[in-house]
Structure formats: C-alpha cells, structure tokens
C-alpha cells in the first residue's frame, strides 16, 4: 500500500498555477512582439493591438502572483553545504544515481538555482517593462534608457523562458513530481529517494 506525504497545500498549488498560467500568457504575448516569426501568437489575444495592450498587464499579474509564491517558499531555498556537495555530483543526479548524492531538504540545489533565477528575472522584467510601457510610462524616460530597457527585457525574458523549460522538463522527467502540483502529495518512496532529509523531517524516520 502506497504511503503519501503532503508536499503542497491547495493554496500553494493554486498560487503556483496562477504563476504558471500568467507566465505562459506573458511569454506567448511577448514573443509575438519580439519577432515577426512569432506574431501568430498575437491572434490568441485578439490581434496585434490587443496583444500589445494586454502583455504588460499580464506581466504585472505574473509579478504579483510570483511575489506571493516567493514569500511562501523563500525559507526552503537557502543554500546549504549539502547543496554544494549535490552540485559536485550533478552527474549522478542526471544518471538517476541518487544513492550517491548527499541528503537534501525539500528542494535540491538545481531547484534552488531556478528559484533564485526567477526571483531575479521577474523584478527585472517588471522594471524594464514599466520603462518601455507605451503610452503610460515610456514618454517620461530618455530614448537611450528605452533602448537599454528593451534589450534587458528581451534578454531577461529568454533567460526565464529557458529556465522554465528546464523546470517543466525536470518535473516530467522525474516520475511522480507532477503529482505534487496536481494533487499535493508524493509517495513516501519518491520523497525518500529524491529528498531524503525532507522525508526524515516529514516522517521522523
């Protein structure tokens, strides 16, 4: 009989999915503005004009939802000596030789790096996006700053998109992970195998 361990509450899962949905919408609407090859995404939002109008508002919603998410998970993402050892054995993780890895808590070093990457990229996207937001804020900034903000916004967006792609791939690749964000639980065997220190904390074993 499978033993299940609570990993995320309903509120945490709802917050995560609001961020995820906002990210997808922001990414698609942003890509439509980034290059003509991606303009067809604009039709998902009612055409080019509506895409341009909606994109910054979606970005604001994404930022607000992520602030709430980051506040919930901040304390779990501080780096420890075990994380440094985990990174030295990243090859064992990729080859699923978890028995050679140090015991980690709720999140491993890879997950923590992603968390801090998003912590940096979301505010950067928000600030640079506000600078170039036509017609509300852009007229108040010099042209040179607008040009810098456009480049920073685009580069930061690509970094975040790549990071989220890795995140989604890893969640699918590590069997049993997706359930944590759909039902809120993981099997005891999954927790013991991938996050042994957290497993001990949750079970006292």
N, C-alpha and C positions, 0 to 999 in steps of 0.2 A: 504494500500500500504506500503510495507516494505521500510524503510529508511536505507541506507547503509552508513557506516563510513569507511574511508580508514584507515587500520591498518598497512599495509606494502606496500612499493613501489615494483616495479618489480625488481629493483636491490637488494633490501633486500631479497626478496623471492629467487632470483637466488643464492645469497650468501648462504642462509640457505640450499637450496637443494644441493649445491655443498658440503657443510659440511656434510649433511646427507648421501649423496651417498659415500663420502670418508670414513665416519665412518663405514658404513655397510661393505664396501670392506676391510677396515683395521681390523674390528672385525672378519670377516669370515676368512681372510688370517691368522690373528693372532691366532685364535682358532685352525686352522689346525696345527700350530707349537707348540701350548701349550700342547696338549694331543693327543695320538693316536686315541682316540674315536672321535675326531673331524677332523681327517686327510682327510676325504672325501671332506671337503670344499676345499682342495688344488686343486682338479680336476676342480674347477671353474676358476682357474688361470693357468691351463696348467700343473698341477702336482706339486710334492714337490719342485723341483728345482726352477721353476718359481715362486711358492708361496713365497719361501724364498727370492728370488731376488726382487719381486715386493712389498712385505709387507712394508719394510722400506720407499720406495719411496712414497707409498700411505700415510704412516704416515706423511711424510714431507708435501705432498699436503694438507692433513687434517689440519695440524698445520697452514699453510699459509692462507687457507680459513677461519679458525676459528679466526685468528688474525684480519682479515678484519671484520668478523661478530662481534667480541667482541668490536671492535672500534666503530661500528655503534650503539650498544646497551648499551655501558658502562654507559652512563649517566642516563639510565632508571632503573638501577639495584642497586642503592644506597639504603640502608635500612633506613626506617623512623620509627617514633613512631607508625604509623598505622600498619606497618608490624609486630611489636612486639605484638600488640593487635590482629592482624589477626592470629598469631601463637597460641595465647591463646584460640582462638575459632576455631581451626582446625577441631574439631568435627562437628561444624556447616557447614563448607565447605564440608566435606565428606558426610554429610547428605543433602546437597543442601539447607541449610537454610541460604542463602546469606543475607537475610534481617537482620540477627543478627551480621553480620560481619562489621567491620569498612570500610569506603570507601578507596579503593586502587587505585593507578595510573595504568599505562599501564601494570605493572606486579605485581602479588601478591607475598607474601613472599616465597611461595613454588617455584615459577618460578625463583625468585632471588637466592634462595639457589642452584637450579640446575645450574644457570648461573655461579655462583662462584665456584661450584664444577668442572664444565668443565674448567673454567679459570685456576684452579689448576692442574687438571689431564692432560690436553693437553700438557702443557710445561713439566710436569713430564715424560710423555710418550715419548716426543721428546728427552729430555736429556738422559733418561735411554736407549732409543732405539739407540741413537748415540753411547753410550758407548759399547753396545753389537753388533753393526753393523759390521758383518763379510763380506768381509775381510778388509774393509776400515779403521775403527777406533778401533775396538776391540784389535788389536795387540799392540796398544800404551798404554793400561791400564793394571794394575796388575790383576792377577786372582781373588783375593779377591773382587776387585771392580766390576769385571764382574759378579760374583756370586750375589753380593748385587743388582746390576742393574737389573739382570734377575728377582729376586724376587720382587723388586719395580715395575718393568714394568708390571709383571703379576698381582699383587695386584691392581695397579692403573687402569689397563685395566678392571678388573672386577668391580671396583667401577664405572667407566664411563659407562660400559655396563648396569649395573643395573640402573644407573641414567637415561640413555636414554630410557630404557624400561618403567620406570615410566613416563617419559616425553611423550612418544608415547601413553601410556595408558590414561593419563590425557587428551591429545588432542582429543582422540576418545571419552572418557567418557563425556567430557563437549561438548555437542552438539553445533555445529556452530563454533568450534575452528579451525577445519581443513581448513575450507574455507578461513581463514585469510592467510594461507600459500599457498593456491592454486589460489585464486582469488584476495587476497589482501584486502578484505573488510569483515566486520562483520556487523550484523544488529544492529541498534540502541538499540533494546531491549536487545540483548546479551551484548553490551557494558554497558548499564545502570545496568544490573543485576550483571555482574561479575566484572566490573572495573568502578564503578560509578564516582570516581574522574577523571579518564581519559575521561569518557563520558562527564563530565562537561567541561573539558578542550577543548575537540574537538567541542562541540556544543554550549558552552556558556550558557547552561541551568542548 
